[in-house]
Amino acid sequence: MTHNPIIVALDFETAVEASTLVARLGDRVNFYKVGMELYAAAGMAYAKELRAQGKEVFLDMKFYDIPETVRRAVCQVARAGLQFLTVHGSDAVMRAALEGRGASSLRLLAVTVLTSFDRDDIADLGYPCEVSNLVDLRVQKAMALGVDGVVASPLDAARIRRATGPSAILVTPGVRSAGSEKGDQKRVATPAEAIRNGANYVVIGRQISRAADPAGAADRVLEEIAGV
C-alpha cells in the first residue's frame, strides 16, 4: 500500500504529550490532526513544529465567523504550509476561505455534519430533515464552490463519493476497528469500510493515541485496510 490513509488525532492537553506519541509512532504515520484542544494549548507553533519534522498537518478548526474574519484567518494558516484546514459548510464561510487561501497549496475541507450528531441533534439546530439530506446539501454546495473536499461520517462515504467523483478529498472521522469503544461518536464504521466506500483518509484518535502500544495499534489498522 503506497498511500497511508491514517490521520492520527493529537487530542492532548500539551505539546509534550503529542510529541511523545509522534515519536512512538515514528514512520508508521506521517499525517496528524491538530484540533481545538491542542491548538488552544500549543497554538500554530506546534503545527509548524510538526511540519519542520516533515509531518503533514490537518488543522481541524472548523472556522465559522463573519467572512472577513474567516478570510484573514485562513490566510494565516495558508502561510504556515499546512496540508488541510476545516471550515464550516456554509456558502459565505467557504467563499471567504477560498479567497483567504489564495494560490497556496492549502486544501480546504468543508465540514458536513459532525459524527457525534444524529437526527435529534440536527433537529435541535432547526433542520427538519434526515442527517443524510443535510450532508448531501453541504457536499453539493462545497463542490459547486470549488472546495477541495469534505469531512463526513464514514457511513456517508459511498454516497458522497458517487456524488463528487474521484477528485474530491474525503476525510472520515468516526472510524473505529471492530470491538473498539465508540466514545461520543454515533455514526461510525471500521477503517476498512471507510476506505472501501471511498474515503481518502481516516481520522483515528483514541484507538491509537490511548493504546498501550500505539505503534502496534497503528500497524493493526494498516493491516485491516491493506487488502481494500
N, C-alpha and C positions, 0 to 999 in steps of 0.2 A: 504494500500500500504506500504510494508515494505521497499522497496528501493526508496529513494528520488533521482530522476534523475536531479534535478536542480543544475546547477553550476552558481552562480551569478558572473558576471564580475565586478571586482572592478576597474572600469575605472575612477580614480580620480587623482587629482593633488597632493594630500597629504595623508599621512597615517592617519591623524586625520579624514579626510572625510571618508576614507574607514572604519576605526574602528567605526565611528558613525553608518554607515549602518549595519555593522556586529552586533552591539549591538541592533539596532532596529529590526533586523530580528530574533534575538535570536535563538531558537531551530528549527525554521521552515526550515532553510537552514544550511547545515554543510559543503558545498563544495564551494570554492571560486577560481576564476581565477585572478591571478596576471599577468597583461600584461605589455607591454613595458612602458606605461606612468607611472604607479605606481612603477614599478621596477626602472625606472630612478629617481624617486623622493625619494623612500624609500629603495630600494635595497633588497638583500636577508634577511636582518634583519627583514623586515616586514613579509616576508613569514614564517620565523622561529617564529615570534610572533604569527601568526595565528596557527601554529602547536602547540605552547605552550598552546593555548586556546582550543586545541582539535579539531580544524577545519582541514579539508582536503584541500590541495592546488594543484591547477593546474597552473603550471608556463608556461605561453604561450609566449615563447621567440623565437620560430621558428628558432632555431640555424642553421646557414648556413655559413660555413667558411671552411678553409682547415681542413683535417681530424684530425691532431694533436691538433689544437685549439679546435675543437668540442669535441674530446675525453677528454681533460683536463677540459673543462667547464662542461661537463656532469658529470664528476667525482665529481666536487664540488657540483653540485645540488644533486647528489645521497647521499652525506654525510649529507645533510640537512634534510633528512627524508620526502621529499615531495612525493606526490602521482603521478602526471602526469607532463610530460615535452614534449613540441612540438619541433620537428626538421624538417628540410626540407626533402621532399620525394625523395632525390637523393641517389643512392647507396652508394657513398663514405661517405656522411654525416651520413646515417643510420648505416652503419657498424662501423664508429667511435663512434657514440653514444652508440651502443650496447656494445662496448668494454669499454667505459667510465663508464657505469653504473654498470658493473661487476655483482656481486651477490646481489646487493642491491634490495630493493623492488620497486624502482622507475619504473614506467611504461612509456614507450616511445610511443609517438603518432606521426605518420608521417602526415605532412600537405599535402593535395592533391591539391585542387585549392581553393583560397580564395573565400568566399561567396560574396565578392564585385566584383568579376571578371565574365565577360561574354565572349562570343566568340571573340568579338573585342579585349578585354584585352589580352587574351592568344595569339591571332594573332599578337598583338604588341610585344609579347615576342618571336615570331618566331615559334609558334606551329600551323601548318596548319591543325587543326582538330577541332572537336567539344569539348566542355568542358567535356562532359561525357567520351570521349575517353581518355583524359589526366588523368582524375580522375581514370578510370579503370586501366590504366597503372601504376600509382603510388600506388594504392591499391595492385595490383599484386606484385610489387617489394617489398613493405613493408612486405607483408605476407610471401613471399619467403625467406626474410632475417630473419624472426622471430621477427619483431617489434610487440609490443603488440596491437596496434590499429591505427586508423586513425582519423583525423579531416576532416569533409566533410560537404557539404551542406545537409540539411535535404531532399532536392529533390533527392539526390543521395543515400539516406539511404537504401531503399529497395533493390536496385541493388547491393550495396556493401554488405549488409547482405547475400544476396544469394551467393555472390562470396566467402565470408570469412567464412561462417558458424557461429555458435553461440559463438565461443570462443573469437573472436576479440573484442576489445573495440572500440565502435563507438561513437564519441563525435560530436554533431552537433551545431555549432553556426548558426547565421542567422535564429533564431527562434523568431517568433512574434505571439502573440494571434491575432485572427481576429479583425480588426479595429485599431490595433496599428501601429504607424509610422514605416516604413521600414528603415528610416535613409539612410545610404550609402550602405545598403545591396541590392543585386539584386536577389539572388536565395534563397528565404525564404519559410518557411512553419510554420504552427502552432505547438505548443508543442505536442499536441495530435497526429498530423500527423507524426511528427518526431519519437515519441515513437512507434506508431503503425507500422511504416516502419522499425523498427529495431534499433533505436538509444538507447544506454545505458544511455547517458547523453545529456541534452540540456543546452546550454550556453545562459543565458539571462542577458542582461545588462540594458539598459535604461528603459525598461518596468517596471523593479523592482527598479533599483537604483535611477531613477529620479522621481519615483512616490511620490505623496503627502503622501501616506500611503504604504511604501514598504512592510510591513508585510501583509497587506491586498492584495496587488498585488501578492505576493508570494502564499498566500492562494488560490487566484483565479486560478493561473496556476496549482497548485496541484489538484484543483478540476477538471480542464479541463482534466488532464491526469489520474485521478483516475480510470476511467472506461475502460481504454485501456488495 
